[in-house]
Amino acid sequence: MQSQHPLKDVLFYYNKASVKGFDASLVSNTLEQINLTLKARGNKPRVYDDYATFELDISWRMQQLAEHIKTALEDDKYFNHHFLGETSVQLGEIGFKDCYMIEKQFGKLNQLLDHRAGKN
């Protein structure tokens, strides 16, 4: 993608694509694109009209993505284990820190393990 503000564009297209509801694959792919964009910028990026690394956590577009993830992590929702793992890795690599989300991810993983072991 050739863009003057790639992070804003990736998040814009995520928000546009997610109007029909949560899609674990879309979340995972979006986070992967954000991670690749941040890596492509290098150590001292020149950011003019796009999010700087420290602004990404507080941007409303990223917060909307985070809210979708939090909703999918609720106990009564299904979050595919493969995409849950990928999402967790990508969030860690981009440095997104949300204590509530981390706690819910571990809870969801334990729920999946208990279900797999037959401990309903």
C-alpha positions as CSV (number, residue, x, y, z in Angstrom):
1,M,0.0,0.0,0.0
2,Q,1.3,3.4,-0.9
3,S,-0.1,6.0,1.6
4,Q,1.0,9.1,3.4
5,H,-0.8,7.8,6.5
6,P,-0.8,4.0,6.4
7,L,-1.8,3.4,10.1
8,K,-4.9,5.6,9.7
9,D,-5.7,3.9,6.4
10,V,-5.4,0.3,7.8
11,L,-7.6,1.2,10.8
12,F,-10.1,3.1,8.6
13,Y,-10.5,0.1,6.3
14,Y,-10.8,-2.2,9.4
15,N,-13.6,0.0,10.7
16,K,-15.3,0.1,7.4
17,A,-15.1,-3.7,7.0
18,S,-16.3,-4.5,10.6
19,V,-19.7,-2.9,10.4
20,K,-21.3,-6.3,10.0
21,G,-19.8,-7.5,13.3
22,F,-16.7,-9.1,14.7
23,D,-14.5,-11.2,12.4
24,A,-11.5,-12.8,14.1
25,S,-9.7,-13.2,10.8
26,L,-10.1,-9.5,10.0
27,V,-8.9,-8.5,13.5
28,S,-5.8,-10.7,13.2
29,N,-5.0,-9.5,9.7
30,T,-5.5,-5.8,10.6
31,L,-3.1,-6.2,13.6
32,E,-0.6,-7.9,11.4
33,Q,-0.7,-5.0,8.9
34,I,-0.3,-2.5,11.7
35,N,2.7,-4.4,13.0
36,L,4.3,-4.6,9.6
37,T,3.7,-0.9,9.0
38,L,5.4,0.0,12.3
39,K,8.3,-2.3,11.5
40,A,8.7,-0.7,8.0
41,R,9.0,2.7,9.5
42,G,12.2,2.0,11.2
43,N,13.6,3.3,14.5
44,K,13.2,7.0,14.0
45,P,10.2,7.5,11.8
46,R,9.1,10.8,10.4
47,V,5.4,10.9,11.0
48,Y,3.5,13.9,9.5
49,D,-0.2,13.2,9.2
50,D,-0.2,9.6,10.6
51,Y,-0.2,8.2,14.1
52,A,3.1,8.2,15.9
53,T,3.8,5.0,17.9
54,F,2.7,6.6,21.2
55,E,-0.5,8.0,19.6
56,L,-1.6,4.6,18.3
57,D,-2.8,3.4,21.8
58,I,-5.0,6.5,22.3
59,S,-6.4,6.9,18.8
60,W,-10.1,6.4,18.5
61,R,-9.7,4.1,15.6
62,M,-7.4,1.7,17.6
63,Q,-9.8,2.0,20.6
64,Q,-12.6,0.9,18.4
65,L,-10.6,-2.2,17.3
66,A,-9.7,-2.9,21.0
67,E,-13.4,-2.7,21.9
68,H,-14.3,-5.2,19.3
69,I,-11.6,-7.6,20.7
70,K,-12.9,-7.0,24.3
71,T,-16.4,-7.9,23.2
72,A,-15.2,-11.1,21.5
73,L,-13.4,-12.0,24.7
74,E,-16.6,-12.1,26.8
75,D,-17.4,-15.5,28.2
76,D,-20.4,-16.2,26.1
77,K,-18.7,-15.3,22.8
78,Y,-16.6,-17.6,20.5
79,F,-13.2,-16.5,19.5
80,N,-11.3,-19.0,17.3
81,H,-8.2,-20.2,19.2
82,H,-5.9,-19.7,16.2
83,F,-6.9,-16.1,15.7
84,L,-6.9,-15.5,19.5
85,G,-3.3,-16.5,19.6
86,E,-2.4,-14.5,16.5
87,T,-4.2,-11.4,17.9
88,S,-2.4,-11.8,21.3
89,V,1.0,-12.0,19.6
90,Q,0.4,-9.0,17.3
91,L,-0.9,-6.9,20.2
92,G,2.3,-7.7,22.1
93,E,4.5,-6.9,19.1
94,I,3.0,-3.5,18.5
95,G,3.2,-2.8,22.2
96,F,-0.5,-2.3,22.8
97,K,-1.1,-2.5,26.5
98,D,-4.5,-3.0,28.0
99,C,-4.6,-4.8,31.4
100,Y,-8.3,-5.7,31.0
101,M,-7.8,-7.2,27.6
102,I,-4.7,-9.2,28.7
103,E,-6.7,-10.6,31.6
104,K,-9.6,-11.5,29.4
105,Q,-7.3,-13.2,26.8
106,F,-5.9,-15.5,29.5
107,G,-9.4,-16.2,30.8
108,K,-10.6,-17.1,27.2
109,L,-7.6,-19.3,26.7
110,N,-8.3,-21.1,30.0
111,Q,-12.0,-21.4,29.0
112,L,-11.0,-23.0,25.7
113,L,-8.6,-25.4,27.4
114,D,-11.2,-26.4,29.9
115,H,-13.7,-27.0,27.2
116,R,-11.2,-29.1,25.2
117,A,-10.5,-31.2,28.3
118,G,-14.2,-31.7,28.8
119,K,-14.6,-29.6,32.0
120,N,-17.7,-27.7,31.0
